[in-house]
Amino acid sequence: MGRRKKHAPKRGSLAYLPRGRAERWVGRIRYWPTVEGSPRPLAFAGYKAGMTHIVVMDNRKGSFTYGREIVVPVTILETPPMLACGTRAYVKTDDGLKTLTEAWAENPPKYLDRTFTVPEKFDTANGLKKIEDSLANVAELRMFLATQPKLTKGGRKKPELIEAKIGGGSIKEQFEYAKTILGKEVRFSDIFAPSQSVDIVAVTKGKGIQGPVKRWGVRKLSHKSRKTVRGVGSIGGWNPSYVMYSVPRPGQMGFFQRTEFNKQIVKIGDNGSEVTPKGGFIRYGVVNGNYVMLKGSVPGPAKRSIIIRHAARAPSPPGTPPEIKFISLESKQSD
């Protein structure tokens, strides 16, 4: 009687290939949704402070706990105002969007030199006039928004620069809006509202070089296995001598760019002491200024720059924000 062939599911996950390190500490947005209403930037950057939990009244109709108090985990992001330091116009070509021209604010802060070379002696009026004269050909207008880490106590010094598309209204209305805010501060509350669904673009925690068991989730071999236990039985045949991409191999784990969809904004505030636990957030400290409270978790460690974007596939129009009964301010430091 011959041996029966063993059938089993594949060991390990092939999700999120390739698993390579992100190029930058800050995520890059590759898709911009279409929004209605007045012109505004479609993205904002903040710093991850940490997590806590709140008690709210469940206002989700159809839920088993509707009208009752429930405990919800939340993430706190510190969101100091961002500086609108420039605008750029794009035209549509056969090869995609191409830069037409750009305009920079007069006398930008010197601390921006930490991030990029600030244009010297730039004629702001002439740059805006070039954009205005070509509005008929402009496909998109975007803003350069710079973070201001000096307004936080998270220990960051180098600002980040993000490019956010201006959404809502016509191109002409977007241009007038860009002229209005150029060189001024933009606040989180100017772009988003409580109970709104947003997307989070961030770089996850880096875990260095790891083996196939931890990196791919494959099963360990028998303890009597030759040479190794925390590996795979075979990486391929002798002839042809080729290793397929689907064979779990050691390599980089973590520090990947990830996008999480439809995170609900629970609360937007300007007094960080309302949400800062006793002794401050672990590995971050005290939140003093503006903050946003998001439902659930957010990728990345403390102090990492998180980009918040208008939802690309929002589930439904925003309703009323949940009524917060209690915010836990107990320290999350383990004994």
C-alpha positions as a Markdown table, in Angstrom:
| # | Residue | x | y | z |
|---|---|---|---|---|
| 1 | Met | 0.0 | 0.0 | 0.0 |
| 2 | Gly | 1.6 | 3.2 | -1.1 |
| 3 | Arg | 1.9 | 6.4 | 0.9 |
| 4 | Arg | -1.0 | 8.8 | 0.6 |
| 5 | Lys | -0.1 | 12.2 | -0.7 |
| 6 | Lys | -0.3 | 14.9 | 1.9 |
| 7 | His | -2.3 | 18.0 | 1.2 |
| 8 | Ala | -1.9 | 21.1 | 3.2 |
| 9 | Pro | -2.2 | 24.9 | 2.7 |
| 10 | Lys | 0.8 | 26.9 | 1.9 |
| 11 | Arg | 2.9 | 27.9 | 4.9 |
| 12 | Gly | 3.4 | 31.7 | 5.1 |
| 13 | Ser | 1.9 | 34.8 | 3.6 |
| 14 | Leu | 2.8 | 36.4 | 0.3 |
| 15 | Ala | 1.0 | 39.6 | 1.2 |
| 16 | Tyr | 2.6 | 43.1 | 0.7 |
| 17 | Leu | 5.4 | 42.0 | -1.7 |
| 18 | Pro | 8.1 | 43.2 | -2.1 |
| 19 | Arg | 9.0 | 43.6 | 1.5 |
| 20 | Gly | 11.7 | 46.3 | 1.2 |
| 21 | Arg | 12.6 | 49.3 | 3.3 |
| 22 | Ala | 10.8 | 52.5 | 2.6 |
| 23 | Glu | 12.8 | 55.2 | 0.9 |
| 24 | Arg | 11.8 | 58.0 | 3.4 |
| 25 | Trp | 10.7 | 58.3 | 7.0 |
| 26 | Val | 7.5 | 60.1 | 5.8 |
| 27 | Gly | 5.0 | 58.3 | 3.6 |
| 28 | Arg | 4.3 | 59.2 | 0.0 |
| 29 | Ile | 0.7 | 59.7 | -1.3 |
| 30 | Arg | 0.2 | 58.2 | -4.7 |
| 31 | Tyr | -3.6 | 58.8 | -5.1 |
| 32 | Trp | -5.7 | 61.8 | -4.4 |
| 33 | Pro | -9.5 | 61.4 | -4.0 |
| 34 | Thr | -12.1 | 63.8 | -5.4 |
| 35 | Val | -13.9 | 65.9 | -2.9 |
| 36 | Glu | -16.8 | 68.4 | -2.9 |
| 37 | Gly | -17.1 | 71.8 | -1.2 |
| 38 | Ser | -14.7 | 74.7 | -0.8 |
| 39 | Pro | -11.0 | 74.4 | -1.8 |
| 40 | Arg | -8.7 | 73.0 | 0.8 |
| 41 | Pro | -5.6 | 70.8 | 1.0 |
| 42 | Leu | -6.4 | 67.1 | 1.0 |
| 43 | Ala | -3.7 | 66.0 | 3.5 |
| 44 | Phe | -2.1 | 67.0 | 6.8 |
| 45 | Ala | 0.9 | 65.7 | 8.8 |
| 46 | Gly | 1.1 | 65.1 | 12.5 |
| 47 | Tyr | 3.2 | 63.3 | 15.0 |
| 48 | Lys | 2.2 | 60.0 | 16.7 |
| 49 | Ala | 2.1 | 60.5 | 20.5 |
| 50 | Gly | 0.6 | 57.2 | 21.7 |
| 51 | Met | -2.6 | 55.3 | 22.5 |
| 52 | Thr | -5.1 | 55.4 | 25.3 |
| 53 | His | -8.8 | 54.3 | 25.6 |
| 54 | Ile | -12.1 | 56.2 | 26.0 |
| 55 | Val | -15.6 | 55.4 | 27.0 |
| 56 | Val | -18.3 | 56.6 | 24.6 |
| 57 | Met | -22.0 | 56.2 | 23.9 |
| 58 | Asp | -22.4 | 53.8 | 21.0 |
| 59 | Asn | -24.2 | 55.8 | 18.2 |
| 60 | Arg | -24.0 | 53.2 | 15.5 |
| 61 | Lys | -27.5 | 52.2 | 14.6 |
| 62 | Gly | -27.9 | 48.5 | 14.2 |
| 63 | Ser | -25.1 | 47.7 | 16.7 |
| 64 | Phe | -25.7 | 45.3 | 19.6 |
| 65 | Thr | -24.5 | 47.9 | 22.0 |
| 66 | Tyr | -26.4 | 50.9 | 20.4 |
| 67 | Gly | -27.2 | 53.5 | 23.1 |
| 68 | Arg | -24.8 | 51.9 | 25.6 |
| 69 | Glu | -21.4 | 52.8 | 26.9 |
| 70 | Ile | -18.5 | 51.0 | 25.2 |
| 71 | Val | -14.7 | 51.2 | 25.5 |
| 72 | Val | -12.8 | 52.2 | 22.4 |
| 73 | Pro | -9.0 | 52.3 | 21.8 |
| 74 | Val | -7.8 | 55.6 | 20.3 |
| 75 | Thr | -4.6 | 57.0 | 19.0 |
| 76 | Ile | -3.5 | 60.6 | 19.8 |
| 77 | Leu | -1.6 | 62.5 | 17.1 |
| 78 | Glu | -0.2 | 65.9 | 17.8 |
| 79 | Thr | -1.0 | 68.2 | 14.9 |
| 80 | Pro | 0.7 | 71.6 | 15.2 |
| 81 | Pro | -0.2 | 74.1 | 12.4 |
| 82 | Met | 1.6 | 73.6 | 9.1 |
| 83 | Leu | 3.2 | 76.3 | 7.0 |
| 84 | Ala | 2.1 | 76.8 | 3.4 |
| 85 | Cys | 5.4 | 77.6 | 1.9 |
| 86 | Gly | 4.7 | 77.0 | -1.8 |
| 87 | Thr | 2.4 | 76.0 | -4.5 |
| 88 | Arg | 2.9 | 74.0 | -7.8 |
| 89 | Ala | 0.9 | 73.7 | -10.9 |
| 90 | Tyr | 0.7 | 70.5 | -13.0 |
| 91 | Val | -0.3 | 70.0 | -16.6 |
| 92 | Lys | -1.6 | 66.7 | -18.1 |
| 93 | Thr | 0.6 | 65.1 | -20.8 |
| 94 | Asp | 0.7 | 61.7 | -22.5 |
| 95 | Asp | 3.3 | 60.7 | -20.0 |
| 96 | Gly | 1.3 | 61.8 | -17.0 |
| 97 | Leu | 1.3 | 64.9 | -14.9 |
| 98 | Lys | 4.3 | 67.3 | -15.5 |
| 99 | Thr | 5.3 | 70.3 | -13.5 |
| 100 | Leu | 4.4 | 73.6 | -15.2 |
| 101 | Thr | 5.7 | 76.1 | -12.7 |
| 102 | Glu | 5.7 | 76.9 | -9.0 |
| 103 | Ala | 5.5 | 79.8 | -6.6 |
| 104 | Trp | 7.2 | 80.1 | -3.2 |
| 105 | Ala | 6.3 | 82.3 | -0.3 |
| 106 | Glu | 8.4 | 85.3 | 0.4 |
| 107 | Asn | 11.0 | 85.1 | 3.3 |
| 108 | Pro | 10.4 | 81.5 | 4.3 |
| 109 | Pro | 11.7 | 80.5 | 7.7 |
| 110 | Lys | 15.3 | 79.5 | 7.9 |
| 111 | Tyr | 14.6 | 76.3 | 9.7 |
| 112 | Leu | 13.3 | 74.9 | 6.4 |
| 113 | Asp | 17.0 | 74.6 | 5.4 |
| 114 | Arg | 17.2 | 71.5 | 7.4 |
| 115 | Thr | 14.9 | 69.8 | 4.9 |
| 116 | Phe | 15.5 | 71.3 | 1.5 |
| 117 | Thr | 17.3 | 74.2 | -0.2 |
| 118 | Val | 15.0 | 77.2 | 0.1 |
| 119 | Pro | 14.9 | 79.2 | -3.2 |
| 120 | Glu | 16.8 | 82.4 | -2.9 |
| 121 | Lys | 15.4 | 85.7 | -4.3 |
| 122 | Phe | 12.3 | 84.1 | -5.6 |
| 123 | Asp | 9.8 | 86.5 | -7.2 |
| 124 | Thr | 6.5 | 85.3 | -5.6 |
| 125 | Ala | 4.4 | 87.7 | -7.7 |
| 126 | Asn | 5.9 | 86.6 | -10.9 |
| 127 | Gly | 5.5 | 82.9 | -10.0 |
| 128 | Leu | 1.8 | 83.4 | -9.2 |
| 129 | Lys | 1.3 | 85.3 | -12.5 |
| 130 | Lys | 2.8 | 82.5 | -14.5 |
| 131 | Ile | 0.3 | 80.1 | -12.9 |
| 132 | Glu | -2.6 | 82.5 | -13.4 |
| 133 | Asp | -1.8 | 83.0 | -17.1 |
| 134 | Ser | -1.8 | 79.2 | -17.7 |
| 135 | Leu | -4.9 | 78.2 | -15.6 |
| 136 | Ala | -6.6 | 77.0 | -18.8 |
| 137 | Asn | -4.0 | 74.2 | -19.1 |
| 138 | Val | -3.5 | 73.5 | -15.4 |
| 139 | Ala | -4.8 | 70.0 | -14.4 |
| 140 | Glu | -3.9 | 70.1 | -10.7 |
| 141 | Leu | -2.7 | 72.6 | -8.1 |
| 142 | Arg | -0.8 | 71.4 | -5.0 |
| 143 | Met | 0.5 | 73.0 | -1.9 |
| 144 | Phe | 3.9 | 72.5 | -0.2 |
| 145 | Leu | 3.1 | 72.2 | 3.5 |
| 146 | Ala | 5.9 | 72.1 | 6.1 |
| 147 | Thr | 5.6 | 70.7 | 9.6 |
| 148 | Gln | 6.7 | 72.8 | 12.6 |
| 149 | Pro | 8.2 | 70.4 | 15.1 |
| 150 | Lys | 9.4 | 73.3 | 17.2 |
| 151 | Leu | 5.9 | 73.7 | 18.4 |
| 152 | Thr | 5.9 | 70.2 | 20.0 |
| 153 | Lys | 7.9 | 68.7 | 22.8 |
| 154 | Gly | 8.5 | 65.4 | 21.1 |
| 155 | Gly | 12.2 | 66.1 | 20.5 |
| 156 | Arg | 12.0 | 66.5 | 16.7 |
| 157 | Lys | 14.0 | 69.3 | 15.1 |
| 158 | Lys | 13.9 | 68.7 | 11.4 |
| 159 | Pro | 10.7 | 69.6 | 9.6 |
| 160 | Glu | 9.0 | 67.5 | 7.0 |
| 161 | Leu | 7.7 | 68.8 | 3.7 |
| 162 | Ile | 4.7 | 67.2 | 2.1 |
| 163 | Glu | 2.9 | 67.9 | -1.2 |
| 164 | Ala | -0.9 | 68.0 | -0.8 |
| 165 | Lys | -3.3 | 68.4 | -3.6 |
| 166 | Ile | -5.9 | 71.2 | -3.4 |
| 167 | Gly | -9.3 | 69.7 | -3.7 |
| 168 | Gly | -12.8 | 71.1 | -4.1 |
| 169 | Gly | -14.1 | 73.9 | -6.3 |
| 170 | Ser | -12.8 | 74.9 | -9.8 |
| 171 | Ile | -9.2 | 75.4 | -10.7 |
| 172 | Lys | -9.6 | 79.1 | -10.5 |
| 173 | Glu | -11.1 | 78.9 | -7.0 |
| 174 | Gln | -8.2 | 76.6 | -6.0 |
| 175 | Phe | -5.7 | 79.2 | -7.3 |
| 176 | Glu | -7.4 | 82.0 | -5.3 |
| 177 | Tyr | -7.3 | 79.8 | -2.2 |
| 178 | Ala | -3.6 | 79.0 | -2.8 |
| 179 | Lys | -2.8 | 82.7 | -3.1 |
| 180 | Thr | -4.7 | 83.4 | 0.2 |
| 181 | Ile | -2.8 | 80.8 | 2.3 |
| 182 | Leu | 0.6 | 81.1 | 0.8 |
| 183 | Gly | 3.1 | 82.0 | 3.5 |
| 184 | Lys | 0.5 | 81.4 | 6.3 |
| 185 | Glu | -0.4 | 78.6 | 8.7 |
| 186 | Val | -2.9 | 75.9 | 8.0 |
| 187 | Arg | -4.6 | 74.1 | 10.9 |
| 188 | Phe | -6.0 | 70.6 | 11.0 |
| 189 | Ser | -9.5 | 71.9 | 11.8 |
| 190 | Asp | -9.4 | 73.9 | 8.6 |
| 191 | Ile | -9.3 | 70.6 | 6.6 |
| 192 | Phe | -11.0 | 67.9 | 8.6 |
| 193 | Ala | -14.0 | 67.6 | 10.9 |
| 194 | Pro | -15.0 | 65.4 | 13.8 |
| 195 | Ser | -16.5 | 62.0 | 12.9 |
| 196 | Gln | -15.0 | 62.2 | 9.4 |
| 197 | Ser | -13.3 | 59.1 | 7.9 |
| 198 | Val | -9.7 | 59.6 | 6.9 |
| 199 | Asp | -6.8 | 57.5 | 5.5 |
| 200 | Ile | -3.5 | 57.1 | 7.3 |
| 201 | Val | -0.3 | 56.9 | 5.3 |
| 202 | Ala | 2.7 | 56.0 | 7.5 |
| 203 | Val | 5.9 | 54.0 | 7.7 |
| 204 | Thr | 5.7 | 51.0 | 10.1 |
| 205 | Lys | 8.1 | 50.1 | 12.9 |
| 206 | Gly | 11.4 | 48.8 | 11.6 |
| 207 | Lys | 12.4 | 45.4 | 13.0 |
| 208 | Gly | 15.7 | 44.9 | 11.1 |
| 209 | Ile | 16.8 | 41.6 | 9.5 |
| 210 | Gln | 14.6 | 38.7 | 10.5 |
| 211 | Gly | 14.4 | 35.0 | 9.6 |
| 212 | Pro | 11.7 | 33.3 | 7.5 |
| 213 | Val | 9.7 | 32.1 | 10.5 |
| 214 | Lys | 9.2 | 35.6 | 12.0 |
| 215 | Arg | 9.2 | 37.4 | 8.7 |
| 216 | Trp | 6.8 | 35.2 | 6.7 |
| 217 | Gly | 5.0 | 33.1 | 9.4 |
| 218 | Val | 6.2 | 29.8 | 8.1 |
| 219 | Arg | 6.1 | 26.7 | 10.3 |
| 220 | Lys | 9.2 | 25.6 | 12.1 |
| 221 | Leu | 10.8 | 22.3 | 11.1 |
| 222 | Ser | 11.2 | 19.3 | 13.3 |
| 223 | His | 13.7 | 19.5 | 16.1 |
| 224 | Lys | 15.5 | 16.6 | 14.4 |
| 225 | Ser | 15.9 | 18.6 | 11.2 |
| 226 | Arg | 19.3 | 18.8 | 9.7 |
| 227 | Lys | 21.2 | 22.1 | 9.9 |
| 228 | Thr | 18.3 | 24.4 | 10.8 |
| 229 | Val | 14.9 | 24.4 | 12.4 |
| 230 | Arg | 13.8 | 28.0 | 11.9 |
| 231 | Gly | 13.9 | 27.8 | 8.1 |
| 232 | Val | 12.4 | 26.1 | 5.1 |
| 233 | Gly | 13.0 | 22.6 | 4.0 |
| 234 | Ser | 14.1 | 23.4 | 0.4 |
| 235 | Ile | 14.6 | 26.6 | -1.5 |
| 236 | Gly | 14.4 | 25.0 | -4.9 |
| 237 | Gly | 15.7 | 22.2 | -7.1 |
| 238 | Trp | 19.3 | 21.6 | -8.3 |
| 239 | Asn | 18.2 | 21.8 | -11.9 |
| 240 | Pro | 17.2 | 24.4 | -12.9 |
| 241 | Ser | 19.1 | 26.2 | -10.1 |
| 242 | Tyr | 16.6 | 28.9 | -9.5 |
| 243 | Val | 14.9 | 30.2 | -6.3 |
| 244 | Met | 11.3 | 31.4 | -6.8 |
| 245 | Tyr | 10.1 | 34.6 | -5.3 |
| 246 | Ser | 7.5 | 32.7 | -3.3 |
| 247 | Val | 10.1 | 30.9 | -1.2 |
| 248 | Pro | 10.4 | 32.5 | 2.3 |
| 249 | Arg | 13.8 | 34.0 | 2.8 |
| 250 | Pro | 15.4 | 36.1 | 5.5 |
| 251 | Gly | 15.4 | 39.8 | 5.0 |
| 252 | Gln | 14.1 | 43.2 | 6.1 |
| 253 | Met | 11.1 | 43.2 | 8.3 |
| 254 | Gly | 9.2 | 46.4 | 9.1 |
| 255 | Phe | 9.9 | 50.0 | 8.0 |
| 256 | Phe | 7.4 | 49.6 | 5.2 |
| 257 | Gln | 5.0 | 52.2 | 3.9 |
| 258 | Arg | 1.4 | 51.3 | 4.6 |
| 259 | Thr | -2.0 | 52.9 | 4.1 |
| 260 | Glu | -4.9 | 52.3 | 6.4 |
| 261 | Phe | -8.3 | 53.2 | 5.2 |
| 262 | Asn | -11.3 | 54.8 | 7.0 |
| 263 | Lys | -10.0 | 55.8 | 10.4 |
| 264 | Gln | -12.7 | 57.8 | 12.2 |
| 265 | Ile | -11.8 | 61.1 | 13.8 |
| 266 | Val | -13.2 | 61.0 | 17.3 |
| 267 | Lys | -12.2 | 64.4 | 18.5 |
| 268 | Ile | -10.2 | 67.5 | 17.4 |
| 269 | Gly | -8.8 | 69.7 | 20.2 |
| 270 | Asp | -6.3 | 72.4 | 20.9 |
| 271 | Asn | -5.4 | 71.6 | 24.6 |
| 272 | Gly | -3.2 | 68.5 | 24.7 |
| 273 | Ser | -3.5 | 68.2 | 28.5 |
| 274 | Glu | -7.0 | 66.8 | 28.0 |
| 275 | Val | -5.6 | 63.6 | 26.5 |
| 276 | Thr | -2.1 | 63.3 | 27.9 |
| 277 | Pro | -1.7 | 60.5 | 30.5 |
| 278 | Lys | 0.1 | 61.0 | 33.8 |
| 279 | Gly | 3.8 | 61.4 | 33.1 |
| 280 | Gly | 3.2 | 61.9 | 29.4 |
| 281 | Phe | 3.1 | 59.4 | 26.6 |
| 282 | Ile | 5.8 | 56.7 | 26.6 |
| 283 | Arg | 8.7 | 57.6 | 24.3 |
| 284 | Tyr | 7.0 | 60.9 | 23.4 |
| 285 | Gly | 6.2 | 63.1 | 26.4 |
| 286 | Val | 3.5 | 65.7 | 26.9 |
| 287 | Val | 1.1 | 66.9 | 24.2 |
| 288 | Asn | 0.6 | 70.6 | 24.7 |
| 289 | Gly | -1.0 | 72.0 | 21.6 |
| 290 | Asn | -3.4 | 70.9 | 18.9 |
| 291 | Tyr | -4.2 | 67.2 | 18.6 |
| 292 | Val | -6.5 | 64.8 | 16.9 |
| 293 | Met | -8.0 | 61.6 | 18.4 |
| 294 | Leu | -8.4 | 58.7 | 15.9 |
| 295 | Lys | -10.3 | 55.5 | 16.5 |
| 296 | Gly | -8.1 | 52.4 | 16.6 |
| 297 | Ser | -4.3 | 52.1 | 16.0 |
| 298 | Val | -2.0 | 53.8 | 13.6 |
| 299 | Pro | 1.2 | 52.4 | 12.0 |
| 300 | Gly | 4.6 | 53.4 | 13.2 |
| 301 | Pro | 6.4 | 54.1 | 16.5 |
| 302 | Ala | 6.0 | 57.2 | 18.7 |
| 303 | Lys | 7.3 | 60.5 | 17.2 |
| 304 | Arg | 6.9 | 59.2 | 13.7 |
| 305 | Ser | 5.3 | 61.6 | 11.1 |
| 306 | Ile | 1.9 | 60.4 | 10.1 |
| 307 | Ile | 0.1 | 61.8 | 7.0 |
| 308 | Ile | -3.7 | 62.1 | 7.3 |
| 309 | Arg | -5.5 | 62.2 | 3.9 |
| 310 | His | -9.2 | 62.6 | 2.9 |
| 311 | Ala | -10.7 | 59.1 | 2.6 |
| 312 | Ala | -10.3 | 57.6 | -0.8 |
| 313 | Arg | -13.4 | 55.3 | -0.3 |
| 314 | Ala | -15.3 | 56.8 | 2.6 |
| 315 | Pro | -18.1 | 54.4 | 3.8 |
| 316 | Ser | -20.8 | 57.0 | 4.3 |
| 317 | Pro | -21.2 | 60.7 | 4.9 |
| 318 | Pro | -19.9 | 61.8 | 8.4 |
| 319 | Gly | -22.5 | 61.7 | 11.1 |
| 320 | Thr | -22.4 | 63.1 | 14.6 |
| 321 | Pro | -19.3 | 62.4 | 16.6 |
| 322 | Pro | -19.8 | 59.9 | 19.5 |
| 323 | Glu | -20.4 | 61.4 | 23.0 |
| 324 | Ile | -17.3 | 60.9 | 25.0 |
| 325 | Lys | -18.0 | 60.0 | 28.6 |
| 326 | Phe | -14.5 | 59.3 | 29.9 |
| 327 | Ile | -10.8 | 59.6 | 28.6 |
| 328 | Ser | -8.3 | 57.4 | 30.4 |
| 329 | Leu | -5.3 | 59.5 | 31.6 |
| 330 | Glu | -3.7 | 56.6 | 33.5 |
| 331 | Ser | -0.1 | 55.9 | 32.6 |
| 332 | Lys | 0.4 | 53.1 | 30.1 |
| 333 | Gln | 3.9 | 52.3 | 31.5 |
| 334 | Ser | 4.0 | 48.6 | 32.5 |
| 335 | Asp | 5.3 | 47.7 | 35.9 |
